[in-house]
Amino acid sequence: MDILLALKSLLLGIVEGLTEFLPISSTGHLIVVGDLLRFNDEWGKAFEVIIQFGAILAVCWETRARLLETVLGLATQDKARRFALNMIVATIPAIVLALLLGKWIKAMLFNPVTVAAALVAGGLIILWVEARQSKGHGHSDLLQAASAGLARVDSINQLTLADAVKVGLAQCLALIPGTSRSGATIIGGMLFGLSRRVATEFSFYLAIPVIFGATVYELAKQKQLLLHGGGEFALALLIGFVAAFASALVCVRWLIHYVASHDFKGFAWYRIVFGLLILFTAWTGVIKWGGA
């Protein structure tokens, strides 16, 4: 196997796993890194979607107890049925919009400059929401209390159908690359009254049907491309898949503990600095970004 292709696959897999569940946009990072690596042709774009399945399996593994409890309890437990219904309702808006506008979005918006603009805009929104969350609380060790004080939903079992619809609509913003699916659902959830922990947890669960569906769709669409890619590309997919699974598992476990006592301002500033750096290099011509 071409060692360069293997290294590119490994790097993209790690980038996917580390960014999928953080509010910094995994798709945006994959577009930027893929552009830098010149791994942004039709094969590269399919690769980026398919390896997301590795990250989703990491979430399934980490939340396997709740998922199994839900499946086994659908016939007898109101809690399980309500949770499943909330998942379905929250997933529908993004699927519908993706089917209607997906081709146009990929053709027009999947480039590093659009990603950079979305990163900066999203970072500013996160800072605004965090300022709103902590308003009236002057100490960083009261972050959790501040969040709980503004939240009316402090358990995922308290989510209503209306909450699920609102978070699902917020998730639609993530169709714009650079926005971040997890960022849209977590920050949107916080705006709609979910605690930071519940918004983060629900974002994890919502990733499962959304990304699983996107992966299956991409596999079906690119079937001929994948079939003719040969063993080398199959191995590249395997490397990216495993790297995404391992790095996502680490990231999910870390984030669950992180949100208990931290806000998302650090991610906001990272988005802003990273986005401005991309825009600066595009403007000065230091890097010839695709779409610039």
Stockholm file with secondary structure:
# STOCKHOLM 1.0

chainA/1-292         MDILLALKSLLLGIVEGLTEFLPISSTGHLIVVGDLLRFNDEWGKAFEVIIQFGAILAVCWETRARLLETVLGLATQDKARRFALNMIVATIPAIVLALLLGKWIKAMLFNPVTVAAALVAGGLIILWVEARQSKGHGHSDLLQAASAGLARVDSINQLTLADAVKVGLAQCLALIPGTSRSGATIIGGMLFGLSRRVATEFSFYLAIPVIFGATVYELAKQKQLLLHGGGEFALALLIGFVAAFASALVCVRWLIHYVASHDFKGFAWYRIVFGLLILFTAWTGVIKWGGA
#=GR chainA/1-292 SS CCHHHHHHHHHHHHHHHHHTTTTTCHHHHHHHHHHHTTCCSHHHHHHHHHTHHHHHHHHHHHTHHHHHHHHHHTTTCHHHHHHHHHHHHHHHHHHHHHHHHHHHHHHHHCSHHHHHHHHHHHHHHHHHHHHHHTTTCCCGGGHHHHHHHHCSBCSGGGCCHHHHHHHHHHHGGGGSTTSCHHHHHHHHHHHTTBCHHHHHHHHHHHHHHHHHHHHHHHHHHTHHHHHTTHHHHHHHHHHHHHHHHHHHHHHHHHHHHHTTTCCSHHHHHHHHHHHHHHHHHHHHTSSCCTTC
#=GC SS_cons         CCHHHHHHHHHHHHHHHHHTTTTTCHHHHHHHHHHHTTCCSHHHHHHHHHTHHHHHHHHHHHTHHHHHHHHHHTTTCHHHHHHHHHHHHHHHHHHHHHHHHHHHHHHHHCSHHHHHHHHHHHHHHHHHHHHHHTTTCCCGGGHHHHHHHHCSBCSGGGCCHHHHHHHHHHHGGGGSTTSCHHHHHHHHHHHTTBCHHHHHHHHHHHHHHHHHHHHHHHHHHTHHHHHTTHHHHHHHHHHHHHHHHHHHHHHHHHHHHHTTTCCSHHHHHHHHHHHHHHHHHHHHTSSCCTTC
//
